[in-house]
């Protein structure tokens, strides 16, 4: 693989992951609510979710989803319902004015699972990867090696981006102590997650 193939992909991927989406909202909400430790867990979930989504895409699941309206619709509704559920949960989250989060909200396995599911259960991402990655592949070189490099590049960029958002949010957390501010943050994040779920449910598959 040459730099001329890799660099455009890296730039396009960096722009893509920098745009805030459901995963970034989740990372920020956990960082604001619980601090840097749990933001790390969320970031790990995002990384594994991106890796899963891209791997499934490259194995052909994206092609199946793009071709099968029934499978696409089923996965779309699962992902949309989960986003809405997380949005409602964040909207109704209790306000914590101290430094110790509520015990039922600090289970790292639950936080990790939330981040992983939000990232991996996104049919638009899977279809996007199938349409996006091949544009940068050089047919004259080994495609498998190129796919591995592209996948590693995207996952690393997405992980670094999520971690950066987590650090910024955890730093801002020190200044966010008023219940009214926390409530506004929770409801804004919850509303955006619910909106993302509704958008995912109503998004129409582009015509071939």
Secondary structure, DSSP 8 states (H G I E B T S, - for coil): --HHHHHHHHHHHHHHHHS--HHHHHHHHHHHHH-HHHHHHHHHHHHHHHHHHHHHHHTTHHHHHHH-HHHHHHHHHHHHHHHHHHHHHHHT-----SSS--GGG--HHHHHHHHHHHHHS-HHHHHHHHHHHGGG--TTS-HHHHHHHHHHHHHHHHHHHHHHHHHHHHHHHTT---HHHHHHHHHHHHHHHHHHHHHHHH------
